[in-house]
Amino acid sequence: MYLTSNCEQTIIQMKKYLPLALRIVIAIILIQTLRFKFTAHPDSVYIFQKIGLEPIGRISIGILELIAGILVLIPKTVWAGALLTLGLIGGAIMLHLTQLGIEVNNDGGMLFITAVVTFILAAIVLFIYKKDIPIIGKKL
């Protein structure tokens, strides 16, 4: 009986804190990459030149990633931040697969792997918060 109670408490705590932890990880990933975009780091400039979006695309996507990182941390807008993250990172993944390649500037594929991890986490968060989506969330 005691073990069951401890297990139940652990599960309750995980259900409470895991979504917050996932949201924080997504925000950290999104926001820490902004220094590269906003300071015109050579790797960031290279990537956006290769896809033909330098400098407007680099700055614009950086602003959208900042917005997504903030939205995913605010309880009422988690769903919007996760959805925006899915769109932005989904686009990045597609560009890696079609134009950039998995490995960019000998990074060992870390940028691509980070994008895939962020995409998966955002999908999980959106699933967790699906009932908060206006109009369609109430029906789910």
VOLORO-408475 format. One record per atom (N, C-alpha, C): z, x, y; residue in one letter. Coordinates in steps of 0.001 Angstrom, whole numbers, plus 524288, in hexadecimal, padded with zeros to 5 digits. Each point is the difference from the previous one (the first is absolute). Layout:
N
+-------+-------+-------+------+
:     z :     x :     y : type :
+-------+-------+-------+------+
:     Z :     X :     Y :    A :
...
+-------+-------+-------+------+
This chain:
140
+-------+-------+-------+------+
:     z :     x :     y : type :
+-------+-------+-------+------+
: 80000 : 80335 : 7FB56 :    M :
: 80000 : 7FCCB : 804AA :    M :
: 80000 : 80360 : 804E9 :    M :
: 80328 : 80426 : 7FFED :    Y :
: 80065 : 80373 : 80482 :    Y :
: 7FACE : 802BF : 8010D :    Y :
: 7FD57 : 801CE : 7FBDB :    L :
: 7FAF4 : 802A3 : 800A9 :    L :
: 7FBED : 7FC4C : 80245 :    L :
: 7FFF9 : 7FB3F : 7FE2D :    T :
: 7FC47 : 7FC2F : 80204 :    T :
: 800E1 : 7FF2A : 805D0 :    T :
: 804DF : 7FFA9 : 80186 :    S :
: 80140 : 7FF32 : 80580 :    S :
: 7FE2E : 8049C : 8034E :    S :
: 800DB : 804C5 : 7FE23 :    N :
: 7FE33 : 804A3 : 802CE :    N :
: 7FA10 : 80029 : 80054 :    N :
: 7FD65 : 7FEA7 : 7FBB9 :    C :
: 7FA43 : 7FFE1 : 7FFFB :    C :
: 7FDFB : 7FBEF : 803D2 :    C :
: 8026D : 7FB7D : 80000 :    E :
: 7FE61 : 7FBE3 : 8039A :    E :
: 800C8 : 801AE : 805A5 :    E :
: 8045D : 80292 : 80113 :    Q :
: 80100 : 801DC : 8054E :    Q :
: 7FC05 : 80411 : 801A0 :    Q :
: 7FEA2 : 80374 : 7FC62 :    T :
: 7FC18 : 80404 : 8011F :    T :
: 7FABA : 7FD87 : 80132 :    T :
: 7FE8B : 7FC1D : 7FCF8 :    I :
: 7FB07 : 7FD4C : 800DC :    I :
: 80006 : 7FD39 : 80543 :    I :
: 8044A : 7FD84 : 80152 :    I :
: 80073 : 7FD56 : 80508 :    I :
: 7FF7A : 803E8 : 80470 :    I :
: 80281 : 80479 : 7FF83 :    Q :
: 7FFA1 : 80404 : 80408 :    Q :
: 7FA76 : 80225 : 80067 :    Q :
: 7FD63 : 800C3 : 7FB8B :    M :
: 7FA9E : 801ED : 80018 :    M :
: 7FC6B : 7FC17 : 802B1 :    M :
: 800B4 : 7FAFB : 7FECB :    K :
: 7FCC3 : 7FBFD : 8027B :    K :
: 800DB : 7FFE4 : 805E1 :    K :
: 8049A : 8017D : 801AB :    K :
: 80146 : 7FFF8 : 8058B :    K :
: 7FDE5 : 804DC : 802C5 :    K :
: 800B7 : 80493 : 7FD9F :    Y :
: 7FED4 : 804E4 : 802AC :    Y :
: 7FAAE : 80266 : 7FEBA :    Y :
: 7FDC6 : 7FED9 : 7FB7A :    L :
: 7FAF6 : 8024A : 7FE92 :    L :
: 7FBA4 : 7FE77 : 803CE :    L :
: 7FF84 : 7FB07 : 80175 :    P :
: 7FBE3 : 7FEAE : 803C9 :    P :
: 8009B : 802F2 : 80527 :    P :
: 804C7 : 800A3 : 801D3 :    L :
: 800EB : 802EA : 804D6 :    L :
: 7FE70 : 805B4 : 7FF4B :    L :
: 80165 : 80246 : 7FB93 :    A :
: 7FE95 : 80576 : 7FEF7 :    A :
: 7FA10 : 800AD : 7FFE6 :    A :
: 7FD44 : 7FC5F : 7FD85 :    L :
: 7FA47 : 8004B : 7FFD2 :    L :
: 7FDB1 : 7FF9B : 80578 :    L :
: 80219 : 7FC7B : 8032C :    R :
: 7FE26 : 7FF5C : 80562 :    R :
: 800CE : 804FB : 80329 :    R :
: 8047C : 8027C : 7FF45 :    I :
: 80120 : 804D6 : 802D9 :    I :
: 7FC4F : 8045A : 7FE55 :    I :
: 7FEEF : 80064 : 7FAEF :    V :
: 7FC5F : 80405 : 7FE15 :    V :
: 7FA93 : 7FF28 : 80257 :    V :
: 7FE1B : 7FB2A : 80013 :    I :
: 7FAE2 : 7FED1 : 80244 :    I :
: 7FFF2 : 8019A : 805C1 :    I :
: 80400 : 7FE7E : 802E1 :    A :
: 8003A : 8013F : 80598 :    A :
: 8001A : 805E6 : 800E6 :    A :
: 802FD : 802C8 : 7FCE5 :    I :
: 80043 : 805B2 : 80098 :    I :
: 7FAAD : 80271 : 7FF0C :    I :
: 7FD65 : 7FE5D : 7FBD4 :    I :
: 7FAD2 : 8022A : 7FED1 :    I :
: 7FC37 : 7FEE7 : 8047E :    I :
: 7FFDE : 7FB20 : 801CA :    L :
: 7FC63 : 7FE94 : 80434 :    L :
: 80136 : 802F0 : 80508 :    L :
: 804E6 : 8002E : 80168 :    I :
: 80176 : 80234 : 8050C :    I :
: 7FFBF : 805FC : 80004 :    I :
: 80140 : 80288 : 7FBA3 :    Q :
: 7FFD7 : 805BC : 7FFFB :    Q :
: 7FA70 : 8021E : 80061 :    Q :
: 7FC20 : 7FCF1 : 7FE83 :    T :
: 7FA98 : 801DC : 8006E :    T :
: 7FDE3 : 7FF90 : 8058C :    T :
: 802C8 : 7FD35 : 8035D :    L :
: 7FE1B : 7FF28 : 80553 :    L :
: 7FFB3 : 8050B : 80326 :    L :
: 80381 : 803A3 : 7FEE9 :    R :
: 7FFDC : 804E7 : 802F9 :    R :
: 7FAD2 : 802D3 : 7FF3B :    R :
: 7FDB8 : 7FF78 : 7FB6D :    F :
: 7FAF2 : 8027A : 7FF05 :    F :
: 7FBA8 : 7FD44 : 80306 :    F :
: 80037 : 7FACD : 8000F :    K :
: 7FBF2 : 7FD08 : 802B2 :    K :
: 8006D : 80087 : 805ED :    K :
: 804BC : 7FF89 : 80204 :    F :
: 800B4 : 7FFED : 805AE :    F :
: 7FFDB : 80569 : 80282 :    F :
: 800B9 : 8042A : 7FCEE :    T :
: 7FFB5 : 8054C : 80234 :    T :
: 7FAC0 : 8029A : 7FED5 :    T :
: 7FC6A : 7FD09 : 7FDD2 :    A :
: 7FACE : 801FA : 7FEA4 :    A :
: 8005C : 804D0 : 7FC72 :    A :
: 80345 : 7FF97 : 7FBFE :    H :
: 80075 : 80433 : 7FC25 :    H :
: 7FA98 : 800F5 : 7FDA7 :    H :
: 7FE99 : 804FF : 7FF2C :    P :
: 7FAC0 : 80132 : 7FDFB :    P :
: 7FE8B : 7FD09 : 7FB02 :    P :
: 803B1 : 7FF2E : 7FC74 :    D :
: 7FECD : 7FD18 : 7FB34 :    D :
: 7FEAD : 7FA56 : 80137 :    D :
: 802E8 : 7FDA5 : 8038F :    S :
: 7FF02 : 7FA92 : 8017D :    S :
: 7FAC3 : 7FF84 : 802CA :    S :
: 7FEF7 : 8039B : 80389 :    V :
: 7FAFD : 7FFFB : 802CC :    V :
: 7FB86 : 800A8 : 7FC1E :    V :
: 80096 : 80389 : 7FC37 :    Y :
: 7FBFB : 800E1 : 7FC05 :    Y :
: 7FECF : 7FAF6 : 7FD03 :    Y :
: 80427 : 7FD5D : 7FE54 :    I :
: 7FF57 : 7FB30 : 7FCEE :    I :
: 7FD10 : 7FBED : 80329 :    I :
: 8019E : 7FF1D : 804C9 :    F :
: 7FD8B : 7FBE9 : 8031D :    F :
: 7FA93 : 80186 : 801E8 :    F :
: 7FEF6 : 8050B : 800A0 :    Q :
: 7FAA6 : 801B1 : 8012C :    Q :
: 7FC75 : 7FEFA : 7FB55 :    Q :
: 80203 : 8011D : 7FB5D :    K :
: 7FCE4 : 7FF57 : 7FB3E :    K :
: 7FE72 : 7FA4B : 7FF29 :    K :
: 80355 : 7FC59 : 8019E :    I :
: 7FEAA : 7FA79 : 7FF4C :    I :
: 7FDB6 : 7FD99 : 804F6 :    I :
: 7FF59 : 80336 : 8040E :    G :
: 7FD6E : 7FE45 : 804CA :    G :
: 8035D : 7FCA3 : 80395 :    G :
: 80520 : 800B9 : 7FFCF :    L :
: 8037A : 7FCD1 : 8033E :    L :
: 80370 : 8033C : 803A1 :    L :
: 7FE85 : 804D2 : 80104 :    E :
: 8031F : 80367 : 8035D :    E :
: 7FE2F : 7FF5C : 805A5 :    E :
: 80352 : 7FF65 : 803CE :    P :
: 805B4 : 7FFB7 : 7FFF9 :    P :
: 80219 : 7FA63 : 80036 :    P :
: 7FCA4 : 7FC40 : 80158 :    I :
: 801C9 : 7FA97 : 800BF :    I :
: 80276 : 7FDD2 : 7FB04 :    I :
: 7FD90 : 800E2 : 7FB90 :    G :
: 8020C : 7FE07 : 7FB10 :    G :
: 80535 : 80272 : 7FE9B :    G :
: 80079 : 8050C : 800FB :    R :
: 804E2 : 802BF : 7FEC8 :    R :
: 8048E : 7FDB1 : 80321 :    R :
: 7FF36 : 7FF55 : 80505 :    I :
: 80419 : 7FDDF : 80361 :    I :
: 800FF : 7FA40 : 7FEB3 :    I :
: 7FBE8 : 7FCF1 : 7FF58 :    S :
: 80096 : 7FA6C : 7FED8 :    S :
: 802D3 : 7FF15 : 7FADA :    S :
: 7FE82 : 802D5 : 7FC05 :    I :
: 80290 : 7FF6C : 7FAF2 :    I :
: 805A4 : 801DE : 8005B :    I :
: 800EF : 80410 : 80304 :    G :
: 80559 : 801C4 : 800D9 :    G :
: 80356 : 7FBCB : 80283 :    G :
: 7FDEA : 7FD5A : 803DF :    I :
: 802D8 : 7FBC1 : 80297 :    I :
: 8010E : 7FB91 : 7FC24 :    I :
: 7FC18 : 7FE9A : 7FCEA :    L :
: 800B8 : 7FBD6 : 7FC1C :    L :
: 80402 : 8018E : 7FBD9 :    L :
: 8000A : 804EE : 7FE71 :    E :
: 803E7 : 801CE : 7FC32 :    E :
: 8057A : 7FFE1 : 8025E :    E :
: 8006D : 80137 : 804FF :    L :
: 80511 : 7FF9F : 802AA :    L :
: 801E0 : 7FA5C : 8000F :    L :
: 7FC80 : 7FC6D : 80144 :    I :
: 80155 : 7FA6F : 8000E :    I :
: 801A3 : 7FE39 : 7FA8A :    I :
: 7FD0D : 80187 : 7FC02 :    A :
: 80154 : 7FE89 : 7FA92 :    A :
: 80555 : 80230 : 7FE78 :    A :
: 8010A : 804DC : 8017A :    G :
: 80501 : 8026D : 7FEBD :    G :
: 80494 : 7FD3E : 8028B :    G :
: 7FF3E : 7FE08 : 804AA :    I :
: 8041D : 7FD16 : 802B4 :    I :
: 80090 : 7FA90 : 7FDA7 :    I :
: 7FBA2 : 7FD53 : 7FF2D :    L :
: 80029 : 7FAAE : 7FDDB :    L :
: 802A1 : 7FFC6 : 7FAAB :    L :
: 7FF19 : 803EB : 7FCC7 :    V :
: 80232 : 7FFED : 7FAB2 :    V :
: 805F7 : 800B1 : 80017 :    V :
: 8021B : 801DF : 8044C :    L :
: 805A9 : 800B4 : 80073 :    L :
: 802D1 : 7FB40 : 8023C :    L :
: 7FD26 : 7FC9E : 802AF :    I :
: 8025A : 7FB62 : 8026A :    I :
: 80003 : 7FB97 : 7FBFD :    I :
: 804A2 : 7FDD6 : 7FECD :    P :
: 8005F : 7FC19 : 7FBCF :    P :
: 7FC27 : 7FB69 : 8006F :    P :
: 7FF0B : 7FDF1 : 80496 :    K :
: 7FC7C : 7FB7C : 80087 :    K :
: 7FA3C : 80171 : 7FFA8 :    K :
: 7FEB6 : 8050C : 8007D :    T :
: 7FA7F : 80194 : 7FFFB :    T :
: 7FEA2 : 803AE : 7FB81 :    T :
: 8036B : 80045 : 7FC22 :    V :
: 7FF00 : 80382 : 7FB8A :    V :
: 7FAAF : 7FECC : 7FD94 :    V :
: 7FEF0 : 7FB05 : 7FF29 :    W :
: 7FB1C : 7FE75 : 7FD79 :    W :
: 7FB4D : 801EA : 80329 :    W :
: 8004E : 7FFA1 : 80539 :    A :
: 7FBA5 : 801A7 : 80359 :    A :
: 7FF4D : 805ED : 7FFC5 :    A :
: 80458 : 802D5 : 80007 :    G :
: 7FFB3 : 805AB : 7FF98 :    G :
: 7FDC6 : 801BA : 7FACD :    G :
: 801A3 : 7FD69 : 7FBD7 :    A :
: 7FDFC : 80154 : 7FAD1 :    A :
: 7FA2F : 7FEBA : 7FF8F :    A :
: 7FE70 : 7FB8C : 8021A :    L :
: 7FA80 : 7FE74 : 7FFD7 :    L :
: 7FC9D : 803BC : 8033A :    L :
: 801D4 : 8016A : 804A7 :    L :
: 7FD22 : 803BE : 80341 :    L :
: 7FFB5 : 8054B : 7FD49 :    L :
: 80433 : 80195 : 7FD8E :    T :
: 80008 : 804F2 : 7FD15 :    T :
: 7FC05 : 7FFE0 : 7FB98 :    T :
: 7FFCE : 7FBAB : 7FD27 :    L :
: 7FC28 : 7FF88 : 7FBC3 :    L :
: 7FA73 : 80097 : 80213 :    L :
: 7FEE0 : 7FD8D : 8046B :    G :
: 7FAC6 : 8006B : 80242 :    G :
: 7FEB8 : 80588 : 801BC :    G :
: 80390 : 80267 : 802D2 :    L :
: 7FF12 : 8054F : 801F9 :    L :
: 7FF95 : 803F5 : 7FB93 :    L :
: 803B4 : 7FFC8 : 7FC78 :    I :
: 80016 : 803D6 : 7FBCB :    I :
: 7FBBB : 7FEE0 : 7FBF8 :    I :
: 7FEC1 : 7FB02 : 7FF40 :    G :
: 7FB94 : 7FEA8 : 7FCA0 :    G :
: 7FAF6 : 80259 : 8021B :    G :
: 7FF51 : 7FFBF : 80524 :    G :
: 7FB75 : 80272 : 8027B :    G :
: 80007 : 805DF : 7FF42 :    G :
: 8048C : 80269 : 8008C :    A :
: 80066 : 805AE : 7FF41 :    A :
: 7FE9D : 80181 : 7FA65 :    A :
: 801EC : 7FCFA : 7FC4A :    I :
: 7FED0 : 80121 : 7FA7D :    I :
: 7FA21 : 7FF88 : 7FF04 :    I :
: 7FD9D : 7FBF1 : 80220 :    M :
: 7FA56 : 7FF4E : 7FF4D :    M :
: 7FCF6 : 8048D : 80271 :    M :
: 801B8 : 801D5 : 8048D :    L :
: 7FD5D : 80471 : 80276 :    L :
: 800A7 : 804F6 : 7FCC1 :    L :
: 80486 : 800A7 : 7FD9D :    H :
: 800BF : 8047D : 7FC83 :    H :
: 7FC38 : 7FFA9 : 7FB6B :    H :
: 7FF64 : 7FB57 : 7FDD9 :    L :
: 7FCBC : 7FF5E : 7FB5D :    L :
: 7FA2C : 8003A : 80135 :    L :
: 7FE7B : 7FEBE : 804D2 :    T :
: 7FA73 : 7FFC0 : 80145 :    T :
: 7FE07 : 8047C : 8035C :    T :
: 8032E : 801F9 : 803A1 :    Q :
: 7FE0D : 803F5 : 803AC :    Q :
: 8031C : 80518 : 7FFFF :    Q :
: 80516 : 7FF9F : 7FF9B :    L :
: 80347 : 804A8 : 800A6 :    L :
: 800E8 : 80306 : 7FB01 :    L :
: 80073 : 7FD36 : 7FBB4 :    G :
: 80186 : 8026C : 7FB16 :    G :
: 805E3 : 7FFB3 : 7FF59 :    G :
: 801C7 : 800D9 : 7FB47 :    I :
: 8059C : 7FFC0 : 7FED5 :    I :
: 802D7 : 80473 : 802C3 :    I :
: 7FDCE : 80493 : 7FFD1 :    E :
: 8025E : 80499 : 8027A :    E :
: 7FD5C : 80102 : 8053D :    E :
: 80331 : 8006F : 80416 :    V :
: 7FDFD : 800F5 : 80542 :    V :
: 80258 : 80519 : 801FD :    V :
: 7FCA5 : 803A4 : 80180 :    N :
: 801C4 : 8050F : 80213 :    N :
: 803F6 : 802AD : 7FC68 :    N :
: 7FEE0 : 80006 : 7FAF6 :    N :
: 80350 : 802AC : 7FC21 :    N :
: 805A8 : 7FE24 : 80004 :    N :
: 800CB : 7FAEE : 800B5 :    D :
: 8055A : 7FDE3 : 80015 :    D :
: 801ED : 7FE7F : 7FA8B :    D :
: 7FCD1 : 800F8 : 7FC03 :    G :
: 8018B : 7FEB8 : 7FAAF :    G :
: 8002C : 7FA2B : 7FEF3 :    G :
: 7FD9B : 7FCED : 8036A :    G :
: 7FFE3 : 7FA58 : 7FF58 :    G :
: 804E7 : 7FD40 : 80200 :    G :
: 80368 : 802D9 : 802B7 :    M :
: 804EE : 7FDB5 : 801C9 :    M :
: 7FF2D : 7FB78 : 803D0 :    M :
: 7FC3B : 8006A : 80371 :    L :
: 7FEFE : 7FBCA : 803BB :    L :
: 7FE51 : 7FB0F : 7FD1E :    L :
: 7FCA6 : 8009F : 7FC1A :    F :
: 7FE38 : 7FB92 : 7FCDE :    F :
: 80481 : 7FDA9 : 7FCD9 :    F :
: 80318 : 8035D : 7FD89 :    I :
: 8046C : 7FE20 : 7FCDE :    I :
: 803E3 : 7FD13 : 80372 :    I :
: 8011B : 80213 : 80496 :    T :
: 8038D : 7FD63 : 803A5 :    T :
: 7FDE0 : 7FAA9 : 80184 :    T :
: 7FADF : 7FFAC : 800D8 :    A :
: 7FD97 : 7FAFC : 8015C :    A :
: 8009B : 7FC1A : 7FB81 :    A :
: 7FF1C : 801BA : 7FB47 :    V :
: 80075 : 7FC81 : 7FB73 :    V :
: 805A2 : 7FE22 : 7FF5B :    V :
: 803C0 : 80389 : 80080 :    V :
: 80582 : 7FE90 : 7FF90 :    V :
: 80177 : 7FC17 : 80441 :    V :
: 7FE4E : 80105 : 804C9 :    T :
: 8012B : 7FC79 : 8045F :    T :
: 7FD92 : 7FAA6 : 7FF12 :    T :
: 7FB40 : 7FFD8 : 7FE0B :    F :
: 7FD58 : 7FB16 : 7FED0 :    F :
: 8030B : 7FCE1 : 7FBEF :    F :
: 801A8 : 802A4 : 7FBD6 :    I :
: 802F2 : 7FD5D : 7FBD8 :    I :
: 8052E : 7FDEB : 80214 :    I :
: 802C7 : 80329 : 80310 :    L :
: 804FF : 7FE42 : 80234 :    L :
: 7FF43 : 7FB5A : 803A7 :    L :
: 7FBE6 : 8002A : 8032D :    A :
: 7FEF3 : 7FBA1 : 8038C :    A :
: 7FEA9 : 7FB09 : 7FCED :    A :
: 7FD32 : 80096 : 7FBAD :    A :
: 7FEBB : 7FB71 : 7FCC0 :    A :
: 804F5 : 7FDB3 : 7FD9E :    A :
: 80384 : 80355 : 7FE41 :    I :
: 804FA : 7FE2B : 7FDCE :    I :
: 8032F : 7FD2C : 8042D :    I :
: 80050 : 8024B : 8049D :    V :
: 802F9 : 7FD9C : 80447 :    V :
: 7FD9B : 7FAC1 : 80182 :    V :
: 7FAD6 : 7FFC0 : 8005C :    L :
: 7FD7D : 7FB0D : 80152 :    L :
: 80129 : 7FBE4 : 7FBD4 :    L :
: 80007 : 80194 : 7FB14 :    F :
: 8014F : 7FC5D : 7FBC9 :    F :
: 8059E : 7FE0A : 8008E :    F :
: 80390 : 80384 : 8012A :    I :
: 80581 : 7FE91 : 80096 :    I :
: 800BE : 7FC1E : 8047A :    I :
: 7FD18 : 800C8 : 80441 :    Y :
: 800A3 : 7FCCC : 804AD :    Y :
: 7FBC0 : 7FBD6 : 80098 :    Y :
: 7FD5F : 7FEAC : 7FBC1 :    K :
: 7FB97 : 7FC56 : 80046 :    K :
: 8018C : 7FAA6 : 8021D :    K :
: 804CE : 7FE5C : 7FF28 :    K :
: 801B4 : 7FAE0 : 801F1 :    K :
: 800A6 : 7FFE5 : 805EC :    K :
: 80026 : 8049B : 80272 :    D :
: 8008A : 8004A : 805B3 :    D :
: 7FAC2 : 7FF99 : 802D5 :    D :
: 7FBB9 : 8002F : 7FD1C :    I :
: 7FAD3 : 7FFBA : 80270 :    I :
: 7FF3F : 7FA77 : 8022D :    I :
: 7FEC9 : 7FF8D : 80508 :    P :
: 7FF49 : 7FAC5 : 80244 :    P :
: 7FBAD : 7FCE3 : 7FD31 :    P :
: 800A6 : 7FB18 : 7FFCB :    I :
: 7FC76 : 7FC26 : 7FDBA :    I :
: 7FFB0 : 80084 : 7FA0E :    I :
: 7FDE6 : 8045C : 7FDED :    I :
: 7FF57 : 80063 : 7FA5A :    I :
: 804FE : 80171 : 7FD29 :    I :
: 8039F : 802A1 : 8029C :    G :
: 804CC : 801C6 : 7FD7E :    G :
: 80377 : 7FB94 : 7FE32 :    G :
: 8000E : 7FBD2 : 802E4 :    K :
: 80359 : 7FB85 : 7FE9F :    K :
: 7FE0F : 7FD54 : 7FB08 :    K :
: 7FAEB : 8004F : 7FEEF :    K :
: 7FDB4 : 7FD76 : 7FB72 :    K :
: 800D7 : 80319 : 7FB04 :    K :
: 8010E : 80514 : 8008C :    L :
: 8006C : 8036D : 7FB63 :    L :
: 804DF : 7FF0D : 7FCEF :    L :
+-------+-------+-------+------+
